[in-house]
Amino acid sequence: MSGFPTGVSVVTGTDRNGAPRGMTCSSMCSVSLTPPTLLVCLRDGSPTLDAIVTSGAFAVNLLHEGAQGTAELFASGDPLRFELLPWEVPPGAAGPHLTRDAHTVADCGVVLTQRVGDHVAVFGETRLISRPQPRPPLLYGLREFRSWSRI
């Protein structure tokens, strides 16, 4: 699958203690327009997945071309990742918004989960969309990050 370029997102949620959780996710797609539904595939056993399943909600932060460092940080497992960059949880948000690094954020409510191998597919009905940064998306393929504008 490394030969199939895709957009890069950070999926976020809040655990039962109110702590932010998040992980880089390139396995994300649109499922339906009515109702608007997204699918994210998250590693089974991750704290982010646990927070999302427990809370029943998550945010998909679609990263812009200048956010490669954020994608790498949230893929690293660094426990201090939320202390290293700006984020907020606006009213009505389903999870933390990476306001500096996302071109679009979709807030979703969990409607279905399905374990598949070592991942869990999480279907989320989109409740709110915001566009904090009008920048081109960050892409990943062939084990490299690229900007939409450079392709």
MIBA-130368 format. One line per 4 residues: number of its first residue (from 1); for each residue x, y, z of N, C-alpha, C, O, CB. Coordinates in nm, 4 decimals, padded with zeros to 6 digits. Glycine has a CB too. Layout:
residues N
NUM> X,Y,Z,X,Y,Z,X,Y,Z,X,Y,Z,X,Y,Z; ...
***
This chain:
residues 151
1> 00.0809,-00.1203,00.0000,00.0000,00.0000,00.0000,00.0849,00.1261,00.0000,00.0320,00.2356,-00.0192,-00.0919,00.0001,00.1190; 00.2174,00.1129,00.0215,00.3003,00.2335,00.0244,00.3005,00.3040,-00.1107,00.3328,00.4226,-00.1181,00.4435,00.1985,00.0650; 00.2649,00.2333,-00.2175,00.2607,00.2936,-00.3502,00.1310,00.3670,-00.3798,00.1128,00.4179,-00.4904,00.2821,00.1885,-00.4533; 00.0407,00.3733,-00.2828,-00.0875,00.4417,-00.3012,-00.0878,00.5673,-00.2146,-00.1074,00.5578,-00.0935,-00.2082,00.3479,-00.2648
5> -00.0665,00.6851,-00.2743,-00.0625,00.8069,-00.1932,-00.1992,00.8395,-00.1331,-00.3038,00.8140,-00.1928,-00.0135,00.9246,-00.2774; -00.1944,00.8962,-00.0143,-00.3170,00.9285,00.0570,-00.2972,01.0549,00.1389,-00.1839,01.0959,00.1641,-00.3604,00.8118,00.1474; -00.4051,01.1157,00.1797,-00.3984,01.2300,00.2693,-00.3581,01.1847,00.4085,-00.3716,01.0674,00.4436,-00.5327,01.3038,00.2735; -00.3089,01.2785,00.4865,-00.2626,01.2471,00.6215,-00.3518,01.3188,00.7222,-00.3802,01.4379,00.7088,-00.1133,01.2879,00.6408
9> -00.3950,01.2444,00.8223,-00.4781,01.3035,00.9272,-00.4268,01.2622,01.0640,-00.3524,01.1651,01.0777,-00.6256,01.2618,00.9105; -00.4677,01.3376,01.1644,-00.4473,01.2979,01.3031,-00.5871,01.2840,01.3622,-00.6650,01.3793,01.3649,-00.3577,01.4029,01.3840; -00.6170,01.1639,01.4092,-00.7459,01.1359,01.4707,-00.7306,01.1584,01.6209,-00.6386,01.1059,01.6835,-00.7948,00.9895,01.4388; -00.8220,01.2371,01.6778,-00.8115,01.2727,01.8191,-00.9399,01.2414,01.8948,-01.0484,01.2338,01.8373,-00.7776,01.4202,01.8338
13> -00.9241,01.2238,02.0238,-01.0372,01.2029,02.1132,-00.9961,01.2425,02.2530,-00.8842,01.2882,02.2760,-01.0859,01.0560,02.1095; -01.0872,01.2247,02.3454,-01.0608,01.2566,02.4852,-01.0946,01.1347,02.5692,-01.2026,01.0771,02.5556,-01.1426,01.3812,02.5317; -01.0012,01.0949,02.6567,-01.0266,00.9748,02.7368,-01.1202,01.0058,02.8540,-01.1623,01.1201,02.8724,-00.8939,00.9162,02.7891; -01.1518,00.9038,02.9323,-01.2510,00.9193,03.0399,-01.2063,01.0160,03.1482,-01.2890,01.0622,03.2269,-01.2806,00.7853,03.1025
17> -01.0758,01.0483,03.1542,-01.0246,01.1458,03.2505,-01.0120,01.2852,03.1906,-00.9649,01.3775,03.2571,-00.8900,01.1009,03.3030; -01.0543,01.3010,03.0642,-01.0457,01.4301,02.9976,-00.9134,01.4572,02.9301,-00.8932,01.5660,02.8763,-01.0721,01.5368,03.0945; -00.8221,01.3607,02.9315,-00.6914,01.3786,02.8682,-00.7039,01.3631,02.7165,-00.7761,01.2754,02.6690,-00.5888,01.2771,02.9247; -00.6334,01.4482,02.6399,-00.6383,01.4355,02.4945,-00.5591,01.3142,02.4476,-00.4547,01.2813,02.5039,-00.5846,01.5624,02.4279
21> -00.6090,01.2493,02.3457,-00.5420,01.1344,02.2827,-00.5426,01.1582,02.1327,-00.6324,01.2242,02.0804,-00.6128,00.9975,02.3190; -00.4426,01.1046,02.0631,-00.4403,01.1222,01.9187,-00.3326,01.0391,01.8525,-00.2322,01.0043,01.9148,-00.4205,01.2669,01.8846; -00.3541,01.0074,01.7256,-00.2576,00.9308,01.6478,-00.2695,00.9664,01.5003,-00.3774,00.9996,01.4513,-00.2783,00.7798,01.6687; -00.1562,00.9587,01.4304,-00.1554,00.9812,01.2866,-00.2284,00.8669,01.2188,-00.2141,00.7506,01.2567,-00.0108,00.9943,01.2326
25> -00.3071,00.9018,01.1178,-00.3876,00.8015,01.0480,-00.3914,00.8347,00.8993,-00.4368,00.9423,00.8604,-00.5318,00.7947,01.1067; -00.3438,00.7426,00.8168,-00.3573,00.7610,00.6728,-00.4652,00.6688,00.6162,-00.4943,00.6721,00.4966,-00.2232,00.7352,00.6027; -00.5244,00.5861,00.7036,-00.6342,00.4978,00.6630,-00.7659,00.5648,00.6999,-00.8268,00.5329,00.8020,-00.6222,00.3567,00.7307; -00.8088,00.6578,00.6157,-00.9308,00.7347,00.6383,-00.9987,00.7547,00.5046,-00.9327,00.7812,00.4041,-00.9009,00.8715,00.7072
29> -01.1301,00.7422,00.5028,-01.2021,00.7666,00.3771,-01.3465,00.8073,00.4053,-01.3993,00.7873,00.5146,-01.1988,00.6409,00.2870; -01.4069,00.8640,00.3042,-01.5488,00.8977,00.3087,-01.6285,00.7716,00.2774,-01.5940,00.6967,00.1860,-01.5835,01.0129,00.2082; -01.7346,00.7484,00.3531,-01.8175,00.6295,00.3334,-01.9491,00.6652,00.2660,-01.9905,00.5987,00.1710,-01.8441,00.5601,00.4672; -02.0156,00.7706,00.3150,-02.1434,00.8096,00.2549,-02.1654,00.9591,00.2697,-02.1081,01.0239,00.3572,-02.2599,00.7321,00.3191
33> -02.2504,01.0126,00.1816,-02.2857,01.1536,00.1890,-02.4088,01.1765,00.2754,-02.4218,01.2809,00.3395,-02.3093,01.2088,00.0500; -02.5001,01.0778,00.2772,-02.6229,01.0898,00.3546,-02.6432,00.9631,00.4372,-02.6803,00.8602,00.3807,-02.7446,01.1152,00.2618; -02.6204,00.9662,00.5676,-02.5618,01.0787,00.6399,-02.4122,01.0867,00.6114,-02.3514,00.9862,00.5746,-02.5874,01.0655,00.7918; -02.3516,01.2048,00.6278,-02.2082,01.2163,00.6025,-02.1302,01.1307,00.7018,-02.1361,01.1541,00.8225,-02.1629,01.3635,00.6113
37> -02.0575,01.0320,00.6512,-01.9907,00.9337,00.7360,-01.8479,00.9117,00.6892,-01.8219,00.8968,00.5698,-02.0676,00.8009,00.7363; -01.7546,00.9098,00.7861,-01.6142,00.8817,00.7603,-01.5772,00.7485,00.8235,-01.6432,00.7014,00.9161,-01.5240,00.9952,00.8143; -01.4707,00.6890,00.7721,-01.4154,00.5658,00.8261,-01.2688,00.5907,00.8589,-01.1941,00.6402,00.7744,-01.4319,00.4467,00.7259; -01.2269,00.5570,00.9799,-01.0861,00.5607,01.0167,-01.0484,00.4226,01.0683,-01.1279,00.3570,01.1356,-01.0571,00.6718,01.1237
41> -00.9282,00.3790,01.0370,-00.8799,00.2495,01.0853,-00.7668,00.2752,01.1836,-00.6645,00.3337,01.1478,-00.8322,00.1579,00.9670; -00.7857,00.2310,01.3085,-00.6923,00.2592,01.4166,-00.6388,00.1297,01.4757,-00.7093,00.0290,01.4812,-00.7595,00.3436,01.5253; -00.5138,00.1332,01.5196,-00.4481,00.0152,01.5759,-00.5227,-00.0324,01.7003,-00.5482,00.0450,01.7925,-00.3005,00.0461,01.6102; -00.5566,-00.1593,01.7010,-00.6235,-00.2197,01.8163,-00.5330,-00.2085,01.9382,-00.4135,-00.2372,01.9298,-00.6601,-00.3683,01.7882
45> -00.5883,-00.1677,02.0498,-00.5119,-00.1547,02.1727,-00.4530,-00.0167,02.1952,-00.3918,00.0071,02.2993,-00.4034,-00.2541,02.1733; -00.4695,00.0751,02.1007,-00.4123,00.2087,02.1190,-00.4963,00.2896,02.2184,-00.6179,00.2721,02.2247,-00.4031,00.2828,01.9833; -00.4324,00.3781,02.2960,-00.5075,00.4645,02.3872,-00.6057,00.5554,02.3134,-00.7110,00.5904,02.3669,-00.4116,00.5489,02.4694; -00.5709,00.5934,02.1906,-00.6621,00.6776,02.1118,-00.7894,00.6015,02.0793,-00.8992,00.6543,02.0968,-00.5942,00.7254,01.9817
49> -00.7763,00.4788,02.0326,-00.8943,00.3978,02.0030,-00.9788,00.3783,02.1279,-01.1012,00.3900,02.1218,-00.8532,00.2618,01.9452; -00.9159,00.3491,02.2403,-00.9904,00.3307,02.3651,-01.0691,00.4562,02.4005,-01.1856,00.4478,02.4393,-00.8951,00.2943,02.4797; -01.0054,00.5732,02.3871,-01.0738,00.6995,02.4186,-01.1932,00.7214,02.3259,-01.2991,00.7652,02.3708,-00.9759,00.8183,02.4074; -01.1772,00.6916,02.1990,-01.2838,00.7128,02.1011,-01.4016,00.6192,02.1265,-01.5170,00.6618,02.1236,-01.2304,00.6925,01.9591
53> -01.3726,00.4932,02.1511,-01.4797,00.3962,02.1766,-01.5520,00.4306,02.3070,-01.6746,00.4221,02.3144,-01.4225,00.2519,02.1830; -01.4760,00.4692,02.4091,-01.5358,00.5031,02.5383,-01.6224,00.6286,02.5299,-01.7331,00.6315,02.5836,-01.4268,00.5227,02.6427; -01.5721,00.7321,02.4625,-01.6462,00.8588,02.4550,-01.7538,00.8581,02.3469,-01.8514,00.9326,02.3552,-01.5502,00.9732,02.4294; -01.7355,00.7736,02.2455,-01.8307,00.7694,02.1349,-01.8150,00.8838,02.0361,-01.9066,00.9129,01.9592,-01.9694,00.7702,02.1885
57> -01.6981,00.9491,02.0379,-01.6772,01.0639,01.9491,-01.5300,01.0792,01.9163,-01.4432,01.0335,01.9907,-01.7309,01.1929,02.0130; -01.5026,01.1450,01.8025,-01.3640,01.1717,01.7626,-01.3602,01.2851,01.6614,-01.4606,01.3181,01.5983,-01.2980,01.0448,01.7038; -01.2418,01.3439,01.6475,-01.2186,01.4477,01.5474,-01.1133,01.3972,01.4498,-01.0163,01.3328,01.4896,-01.1738,01.5822,01.6138; -01.1331,01.4267,01.3222,-01.0349,01.3954,01.2186,-00.9737,01.5274,01.1739,-01.0408,01.6102,01.1123,-01.1000,01.3176,01.0973
61> -00.8463,01.5463,01.2053,-00.7718,01.6655,01.1683,-00.6981,01.6371,01.0384,-00.5979,01.5657,01.0394,-00.6730,01.7082,01.2810; -00.7454,01.6913,00.9267,-00.6800,01.6713,00.7976,-00.5635,01.7696,00.7894,-00.5838,01.8910,00.7869,-00.7807,01.6913,00.6777; -00.4420,01.7164,00.7852,-00.3231,01.8010,00.7952,-00.2918,01.8730,00.6642,-00.3140,01.8202,00.5552,-00.2037,01.7176,00.8372; -00.2396,01.9952,00.6778,-00.1994,02.0728,00.5603,-00.0515,02.0498,00.5307,00.0198,01.9865,00.6085,-00.2274,02.2235,00.5819
65> -00.0073,02.1022,00.4174,00.1274,02.0772,00.3656,00.2403,02.1143,00.4612,00.3506,02.0612,00.4480,00.1455,02.1519,00.2388; 00.2169,02.2021,00.5551,00.3214,02.2430,00.6482,00.3243,02.1632,00.7769,00.3949,02.2011,00.8704,00.3052,02.3862,00.6808; 00.2503,02.0546,00.7849,00.2339,01.9823,00.9112,00.3020,01.8455,00.9139,00.2596,01.7573,00.9885,00.0882,01.9647,00.9396; 00.4060,01.8267,00.8343,00.4762,01.6985,00.8354,00.5290,01.6658,00.9748,00.5194,01.5513,01.0188,00.5915,01.7002,00.7346
69> 00.5841,01.7642,01.0444,00.6355,01.7411,01.1794,00.5278,01.6916,01.2746,00.5540,01.6070,01.3601,00.6968,01.8679,01.2340; 00.4067,01.7442,01.2599,00.2950,01.7004,01.3436,00.2568,01.5566,01.3106,00.2292,01.4772,01.4006,00.1738,01.7933,01.3251; 00.2550,01.5228,01.1818,00.2255,01.3849,01.1415,00.3272,01.2894,01.2026,00.2902,01.1835,01.2532,00.2254,01.3715,00.9875; 00.4544,01.3259,01.1983,00.5599,01.2412,01.2539,00.5501,01.2335,01.4068,00.5710,01.1270,01.4648,00.6981,01.2943,01.2124
73> 00.5187,01.3449,01.4714,00.5050,01.3469,01.6164,00.3938,01.2534,01.6622,00.4128,01.1760,01.7560,00.4779,01.4888,01.6653; 00.2773,01.2599,01.5968,00.1640,01.1769,01.6383,00.1789,01.0314,01.5958,00.1047,00.9453,01.6433,00.0357,01.2330,01.5815; 00.2738,01.0027,01.5069,00.3045,00.8643,01.4715,00.4099,00.8058,01.5662,00.4272,00.6841,01.5724,00.3533,00.8559,01.3256; 00.4800,00.8922,01.6394,00.5933,00.8487,01.7216,00.5533,00.7828,01.8530,00.6304,00.7048,01.9089,00.6810,00.9656,01.7509
77> 00.4354,00.8128,01.9024,00.3945,00.7615,02.0327,00.4448,00.8456,02.1480,00.4292,00.8062,02.2636,00.4424,00.6213,02.0494; 00.5048,00.9604,02.1202,00.5551,01.0497,02.2255,00.4404,01.0854,02.3202,00.3411,01.1432,02.2761,00.6182,01.1792,02.1639; 00.4515,01.0526,02.4492,00.3417,01.0810,02.5421,00.3190,01.2301,02.5669,00.2150,01.2678,02.6210,00.3682,01.0130,02.6731; 00.4132,01.3148,02.5288,00.4009,01.4592,02.5496,00.3541,01.5334,02.4247,00.3606,01.6562,02.4201,00.5333,01.5157,02.5949
81> 00.3076,01.4615,02.3248,00.2753,01.5246,02.1954,00.1795,01.6432,02.2077,00.1962,01.7424,02.1367,00.2148,01.4219,02.1024; 00.0804,01.6354,02.2954,-00.0147,01.7461,02.3071,00.0453,01.8665,02.3802,-00.0127,01.9750,02.3774,-00.1402,01.6992,02.3796; 00.1599,01.8489,02.4453,00.2282,01.9605,02.5093,00.3209,02.0332,02.4121,00.3728,02.1402,02.4441,00.3072,01.9114,02.6297; 00.3418,01.9757,02.2939,00.4405,02.0290,02.2003,00.3813,02.1115,02.0867,00.4551,02.1631,02.0028,00.5188,01.9170,02.1428
85> 00.2491,02.1245,02.0832,00.1873,02.2032,01.9762,00.0532,02.2584,02.0208,-00.0065,02.2081,02.1160,00.1697,02.1183,01.8496; 00.0052,02.3625,01.9520,-00.1230,02.4219,01.9929,-00.2422,02.3358,01.9516,-00.2426,02.2751,01.8445,-00.1376,02.5614,01.9329; -00.3429,02.3317,02.0383,-00.4672,02.2605,02.0103,-00.5756,02.3203,02.0991,-00.5478,02.3897,02.1969,-00.4521,02.1056,02.0347; -00.6985,02.2916,02.0624,-00.8121,02.3367,02.1426,-00.9292,02.2425,02.1200,-00.9317,02.1662,02.0234,-00.8514,02.4828,02.1074
89> -01.0256,02.2492,02.2102,-01.1511,02.1750,02.1950,-01.2621,02.2800,02.1930,-01.3115,02.3201,02.2984,-01.1726,02.0678,02.3121; -01.3017,02.3249,02.0722,-01.4071,02.4261,02.0632,-01.5415,02.3698,02.1104,-01.5577,02.2480,02.1177,-01.4191,02.4779,01.9188; -01.6378,02.4563,02.1423,-01.7714,02.4089,02.1803,-01.8291,02.3178,02.0713,-01.8252,02.3518,01.9531,-01.8664,02.5288,02.2059; -01.8814,02.2045,02.1110,-01.9416,02.1102,02.0176,-01.8422,02.0180,01.9496,-01.8824,01.9326,01.8705,-02.0168,02.1845,01.9145
93> -01.7128,02.0329,01.9784,-01.6112,01.9487,01.9153,-01.6146,01.8082,01.9743,-01.6503,01.7887,02.0905,-01.4711,02.0105,01.9324; -01.5766,01.7109,01.8920,-01.5756,01.5714,01.9345,-01.4385,01.5274,01.9840,-01.4237,01.4173,02.0370,-01.6198,01.4822,01.8207; -01.3394,01.6120,01.9671,-01.2033,01.5819,02.0098,-01.1163,01.7037,01.9867,-01.1626,01.8028,01.9303,-01.1467,01.4589,01.9346; -00.9911,01.6982,02.0294,-00.9012,01.8105,02.0107,-00.8822,01.8479,01.8629,-00.8686,01.7616,01.7762,-00.7679,01.7787,02.0730
97> -00.8816,01.9793,01.8375,-00.8541,02.0335,01.7041,-00.7107,02.0841,01.7019,-00.6694,02.1590,01.7904,-00.9546,02.1480,01.6668; -00.6356,02.0437,01.6018,-00.4985,02.0905,01.5837,-00.5048,02.2153,01.4958,-00.4815,02.2085,01.3752,-00.4064,01.9788,01.5194; -00.5359,02.3267,01.5558,-00.5714,02.4494,01.4845,-00.4607,02.5042,01.3963,-00.4897,02.5649,01.2931,-00.6111,02.5538,01.5823; -00.3354,02.4849,01.4331,-00.2239,02.5337,01.3515,-00.1942,02.4414,01.2335,-00.1455,02.4874,01.1302,-00.0992,02.5487,01.4374
101> -00.2228,02.3121,01.2475,-00.1740,02.2125,01.1532,-00.2793,02.1479,01.0639,-00.2443,02.0757,00.9705,-00.1058,02.1076,01.2274; -00.4067,02.1721,01.0902,-00.5132,02.1104,01.0101,-00.5719,02.2115,00.9127,-00.5960,02.3269,00.9483,-00.6241,02.0537,01.1010; -00.5948,02.1669,00.7890,-00.6664,02.2540,00.6946,-00.8167,02.2377,00.7119,-00.8931,02.3293,00.6814,-00.6255,02.2225,00.5485; -00.8598,02.1211,00.7607,-01.0012,02.0932,00.7851,-01.0107,01.9967,00.9027,-00.9254,01.9098,00.9202,-01.0711,02.0339,00.6575
105> -01.1153,02.0131,00.9830,-01.1404,01.9207,01.0939,-01.2854,01.8746,01.0844,-01.3770,01.9557,01.0703,-01.1111,01.9882,01.2334; -01.3047,01.7432,01.0925,-01.4393,01.6847,01.0940,-01.4637,01.6241,01.2319,-01.3889,01.5368,01.2759,-01.4562,01.5763,00.9810; -01.5677,01.6702,01.2994,-01.6067,01.6146,01.4286,-01.7141,01.5089,01.4052,-01.8144,01.5335,01.3382,-01.6580,01.7263,01.5254; -01.6907,01.3906,01.4619,-01.7763,01.2756,01.4316,-01.8245,01.2041,01.5572,-01.7576,01.2057,01.6606,-01.7021,01.1777,01.3432
109> -01.9403,01.1421,01.5469,-01.9920,01.0528,01.6496,-01.9794,00.9099,01.6008,-02.0127,00.8812,01.4858,-02.1390,01.0865,01.6849; -01.9328,00.8210,01.6843,-01.9148,00.6806,01.6472,-02.0501,00.6158,01.6219,-02.1401,00.6239,01.7055,-01.8382,00.6039,01.7573; -02.0644,00.5509,01.5053,-02.1880,00.4782,01.4742,-02.1665,00.3276,01.4627,-02.2615,00.2499,01.4718,-02.2475,00.5305,01.3453; -02.0394,00.2861,01.4422,-02.0114,00.1441,01.4269,-01.8621,00.1216,01.4406,-01.7825,00.2041,01.3959,-02.0629,00.0912,01.2909
113> -01.8229,00.0095,01.5026,-01.6827,-00.0328,01.5030,-01.6765,-00.1767,01.4572,-01.7678,-00.2554,01.4824,-01.6179,-00.0165,01.6440; -01.5669,-00.2108,01.3891,-01.5493,-00.3478,01.3408,-01.4008,-00.3829,01.3461,-01.3185,-00.3192,01.2804,-01.6053,-00.3643,01.1955; -01.3680,-00.4852,01.4251,-01.2289,-00.5313,01.4322,-01.1953,-00.6056,01.3020,-01.2709,-00.6911,01.2558,-01.2063,-00.6242,01.5578; -01.0794,-00.5703,01.2446,-01.0296,-00.6368,01.1245,-00.8798,-00.6565,01.1441,-00.8037,-00.5600,01.1362,-01.0609,-00.5535,00.9933
117> -00.8364,-00.7792,01.1695,-00.6951,-00.8051,01.1950,-00.6477,-00.7299,01.3174,-00.7090,-00.7387,01.4238,-00.6107,-00.7668,01.0743; -00.5375,-00.6549,01.3029,-00.4809,-00.5817,01.4162,-00.5304,-00.4377,01.4264,-00.4744,-00.3581,01.5017,-00.3313,-00.5820,01.4065; -00.6352,-00.4038,01.3511,-00.6934,-00.2699,01.3535,-00.8440,-00.2776,01.3807,-00.9056,-00.3839,01.3725,-00.6664,-00.1967,01.2201; -00.9001,-00.1627,01.4129,-01.0448,-00.1504,01.4297,-01.0915,-00.0406,01.3357,-01.0417,00.0719,01.3404,-01.0843,-00.1190,01.5793
121> -01.1877,-00.0740,01.2502,-01.2490,00.0255,01.1620,-01.3570,00.0969,01.2425,-01.4469,00.0339,01.2981,-01.3088,-00.0409,01.0314; -01.3465,00.2303,01.2477,-01.4415,00.3118,01.3229,-01.5171,00.3991,01.2238,-01.4577,00.4804,01.1530,-01.3694,00.3988,01.4317; -01.6476,00.3814,01.2197,-01.7332,00.4634,01.1339,-01.7867,00.5785,01.2176,-01.8386,00.5580,01.3274,-01.8504,00.3792,01.0717; -01.7739,00.6985,01.1654,-01.8202,00.8148,01.2389,-01.9083,00.9040,01.1544,-01.8712,00.9431,01.0437,-01.7034,00.8931,01.2908
125> -02.0259,00.9362,01.2074,-02.1138,01.0307,01.1386,-02.0632,01.1717,01.1669,-02.0482,01.2118,01.2823,-02.2632,01.0139,01.1842; -02.0373,01.2456,01.0604,-01.9830,01.3803,01.0731,-02.0909,01.4749,01.1228,-02.1990,01.4838,01.0646,-01.9258,01.4294,00.9390; -02.0603,01.5454,01.2311,-02.1561,01.6372,01.2930,-02.1216,01.7832,01.2685,-02.2091,01.8697,01.2664,-02.1633,01.6116,01.4414; -01.9911,01.8096,01.2499,-01.9448,01.9473,01.2354,-01.8166,01.9478,01.1545,-01.7308,01.8618,01.1743,-01.9229,02.0141,01.3737
129> -01.8019,02.0435,01.0633,-01.6791,02.0588,00.9853,-01.6306,02.2021,01.0022,-01.7082,02.2969,00.9902,-01.7021,02.0242,00.8337; -01.5016,02.2168,01.0300,-01.4412,02.3501,01.0376,-01.3165,02.3522,00.9503,-01.2552,02.2487,00.9242,-01.4065,02.3884,01.1853; -01.2806,02.4711,00.9061,-01.1643,02.4866,00.8178,-01.0711,02.5932,00.8760,-01.0790,02.7098,00.8374,-01.2088,02.5251,00.6724; -00.9828,02.5539,00.9687,-00.8972,02.6524,01.0342,-00.7858,02.7114,00.9475,-00.7438,02.8246,00.9714,-00.8366,02.5908,01.1528
133> -00.7371,02.6376,00.8478,-00.6249,02.6841,00.7653,-00.6548,02.6606,00.6171,-00.6793,02.5468,00.5772,-00.4936,02.6118,00.8059; -00.6532,02.7658,00.5349,-00.6776,02.7463,00.3903,-00.5491,02.7098,00.3161,-00.4997,02.7873,00.2341,-00.7386,02.8739,00.3284; -00.4953,02.5912,00.3454,-00.3703,02.5476,00.2831,-00.3908,02.4127,00.2158,-00.4813,02.3384,00.2539,-00.2562,02.5392,00.3877; -00.3084,02.3791,00.1160,-00.3197,02.2488,00.0492,-00.2904,02.1335,00.1446,-00.2186,02.1509,00.2431,-00.2247,02.2422,-00.0703
137> -00.3461,02.0151,00.1155,-00.3283,01.9003,00.2041,-00.1887,01.8392,00.1970,-00.1171,01.8519,00.0977,-00.4301,01.7953,00.1712; -00.1530,01.7718,00.3074,-00.0316,01.6921,00.3157,-00.0643,01.5516,00.2657,-00.1662,01.4939,00.3037,00.0251,01.6890,00.4620; 00.0222,01.4970,00.1805,00.0033,01.3621,00.1269,00.1177,01.2716,00.1718,00.2259,01.3190,00.2063,-00.0057,01.3653,-00.0277; 00.0924,01.1401,00.1709,00.1949,01.0432,00.2052,00.1852,00.9259,00.1094,00.0773,00.8707,00.0883,00.1808,00.9964,00.3519
141> 00.2989,00.8879,00.0512,00.3058,00.7730,-00.0379,00.4517,00.7426,-00.0688,00.5369,00.8312,-00.0617,00.2259,00.7987,-00.1682; 00.4801,00.6195,-00.1025,00.6170,00.5750,-00.1282,00.7093,00.6126,-00.0122,00.8271,00.6428,-00.0312,00.6693,00.6358,-00.2594; 00.6522,00.6098,00.1085,00.7227,00.6391,00.2335,00.7795,00.7813,00.2385,00.8813,00.8066,00.3028,00.8347,00.5395,00.2530; 00.7115,00.8735,00.1694,00.7515,01.0142,00.1689,00.6300,01.1042,00.1840,00.5202,01.0708,00.1395,00.8272,01.0485,00.0399
145> 00.6513,01.2192,00.2476,00.5490,01.3217,00.2557,00.5643,01.4166,00.1368,00.6756,01.4449,00.0924,00.5580,01.3987,00.3902; 00.4524,01.4645,00.0867,00.4520,01.5610,-00.0227,00.3350,01.6565,-00.0030,00.2397,01.6277,00.0695,00.4431,01.4896,-00.1612; 00.3451,01.7696,-00.0688,00.2369,01.8663,-00.0694,00.1562,01.8481,-00.1962,00.2106,01.8151,-00.3015,00.2906,02.0107,-00.0581; 00.0274,01.8695,-00.1857,-00.0574,01.8646,-00.3045,-00.0070,01.9625,-00.4090,-00.0105,01.9328,-00.5284,-00.2035,01.8954,-00.2686
149> 00.0399,02.0790,-00.3657,00.0838,02.1820,-00.4594,00.2136,02.1477,-00.5301,00.2464,02.2105,-00.6308,00.0997,02.3117,-00.3877; 00.2892,02.0492,-00.4801,00.4157,02.0100,-00.5438,00.3981,01.8938,-00.6386,00.4941,01.8543,-00.7048,00.5185,01.9741,-00.4390; 00.2800,01.8381,-00.6475,00.2594,01.7189,-00.7321,00.2227,01.7616,-00.8717,00.2012,01.6769,-00.9585,00.1495,01.6269,-00.6740
***
